[in-house]
Amino acid sequence: MSRPHSINDEPLSNTPGRKVTIRSVRSLHGTLPNDNGIILGAGPESHKPSLSLFECLKTILFATKINILLIFIPLGILSDKLHWPEVATFVLNFIAIIPLAKLLGYATEELAMRLGENLGALLNASFGNAVELILCIIALKEGKIDVVQASVLGSVLSNLLLVLGLCFLCGGLKYQSQKFNQTAAQTSASLLALSCTSLLIPAAFMATAGDIDQSTNVQHLSYGVSIVLLVVYALYLLFQLKTHTHLYAGENEEEEEPVLPLWLGIILLLVVTLTVAFCAEYLVGSIEGLSESWNISPTFIGLILLPIVGNAAEHVTAVTVAMKNKMDLAIGVAVGSSMQIALFVTPMMVIVGWIIGQPMTLFFNIFETCVMFVSVLICNYLIQDGESNWLEGVMLLSTYVIVAIAFYYFPSPDHPVLSIPTGQLVF
């Protein structure tokens, strides 16, 4: 006897009204009462009892194993207040921000599901790189412009080369070939190329200026270009959320419904954001001490180490879904996050610097600009056919290792260039 047909029998792609997100519902199993669909539910007609405050807090704390690292938050704050070595302050706050970034994403998605499809997607897009944004604002406020530039560039490179490379490699070892939505991936990659152009033009402008001081003109050029990039980003959101939503249809395996009440989601978002701000301030303040103790440049710290802080949990998510052959999600996390950093966070830092009186520009040095250009170029080449394999992952990872080695030895203003006599090879 056939059972009645219902909306729950339809695949998710055929039911656009059903809200899905990247976060896996299975991370919440075992933290809530086992009562037929407290989380998953059977549909709009099911009645789900509201959770008590204690159950909500338990859900938040035990949603992921990464939350065990929350014990580093008080240690990181104490390390600054008690004037511990700056290396200890950096390491403790570095570890503390990793679970905070995961909690920030959790709170954002909970609120997004409460606010509805359009506002929720906008909230997800706005807070998708909140940790990087907070780190950059604090570093910019302290005048560490080289760290800000290295951090945004490092976030783009880590997502574009490291994360995407791991996705291609790990997924490719399990599947001979993996297909993904070529149009959506190419759209993000093309926007990345546009943002790369916004860095090439100021660099070329300064390179051809000769001995004439063009700092004021480059500053004004950066303001104008940043406004254009932010407008393009807003139009991209319109493209993604309104006019071409079918290109970004989720392929998630499970439907999700909000667990936390709206008021608790808002409080969680505010508390986590403030905590990230405190830890980020201590982290940025200890960069100089770490640089001197470990004899590495602030540029290398910003380019390689800081991007790990805000993206660690997201990186794991991307690789995990790639190994499940869900490459559209993996590409969305890796390439999409890179595009948001380049098209939103970077120009926003220029505008924030304009407001607070810091000379932040889109003029990166020639070496950083070339690295960005080459990385975007190789990424475009590899995703243009809509398929991936493990060798393409090796190519991206090799590029990231080469870039990391180069920046380790690249001299910063505070680290003079070593003079090596001709004919001598130094290891």
Stockholm file with secondary structure:
# STOCKHOLM 1.0

chainA/1-427         MSRPHSINDEPLSNTPGRKVTIRSVRSLHGTLPNDNGIILGAGPESHKPSLSLFECLKTILFATKINILLIFIPLGILSDKLHWPEVATFVLNFIAIIPLAKLLGYATEELAMRLGENLGALLNASFGNAVELILCIIALKEGKIDVVQASVLGSVLSNLLLVLGLCFLCGGLKYQSQKFNQTAAQTSASLLALSCTSLLIPAAFMATAGDIDQSTNVQHLSYGVSIVLLVVYALYLLFQLKTHTHLYAGENEEEEEPVLPLWLGIILLLVVTLTVAFCAEYLVGSIEGLSESWNISPTFIGLILLPIVGNAAEHVTAVTVAMKNKMDLAIGVAVGSSMQIALFVTPMMVIVGWIIGQPMTLFFNIFETCVMFVSVLICNYLIQDGESNWLEGVMLLSTYVIVAIAFYYFPSPDHPVLSIPTGQLVF
#=GR chainA/1-427 SS CCCCCCGGGSCGGGCTTSCCCSSCGGGGTTSSCCCSSSSSCSSTTCCCCCCCHHHHHHHHHTSCGGGGGGGHHHHHHHHHHTTCCHHHHHHHHHHHHHHHHHHHHHHHHHHHHHHCHHHHHHHHHHHTTHHHHHHHHHHHHTTCHHHHHHHHHHHHHIIIIIIHHHHHHHHHHHSSCEECCHHHHHHHHHHHHHHHHHHHHHHHHHHTSTTSCCHHHHHHHHHHHHHHHHHHHHHHHHIIIIITGGGGCCCCSSCCCCCSCHHHHHHHHHHHHHHHHHHHHHHHHTHHHHHHHHTCCHHHIIIIIHHHHHHHHHHHHHHHHHHTTCHHHHHHHHHHHHHHIIIIIHHHHHHHHHHHTCCCCSCCCHHHHHHHHHHHHHHHHHHTTSEECHHHHHHHHHHHHHHHHHHHHSCCTTSCCCCCCTTCCCC
#=GC SS_cons         CCCCCCGGGSCGGGCTTSCCCSSCGGGGTTSSCCCSSSSSCSSTTCCCCCCCHHHHHHHHHTSCGGGGGGGHHHHHHHHHHTTCCHHHHHHHHHHHHHHHHHHHHHHHHHHHHHHCHHHHHHHHHHHTTHHHHHHHHHHHHTTCHHHHHHHHHHHHHIIIIIIHHHHHHHHHHHSSCEECCHHHHHHHHHHHHHHHHHHHHHHHHHHTSTTSCCHHHHHHHHHHHHHHHHHHHHHHHHIIIIITGGGGCCCCSSCCCCCSCHHHHHHHHHHHHHHHHHHHHHHHHTHHHHHHHHTCCHHHIIIIIHHHHHHHHHHHHHHHHHHTTCHHHHHHHHHHHHHHIIIIIHHHHHHHHHHHTCCCCSCCCHHHHHHHHHHHHHHHHHHTTSEECHHHHHHHHHHHHHHHHHHHHSCCTTSCCCCCCTTCCCC
//
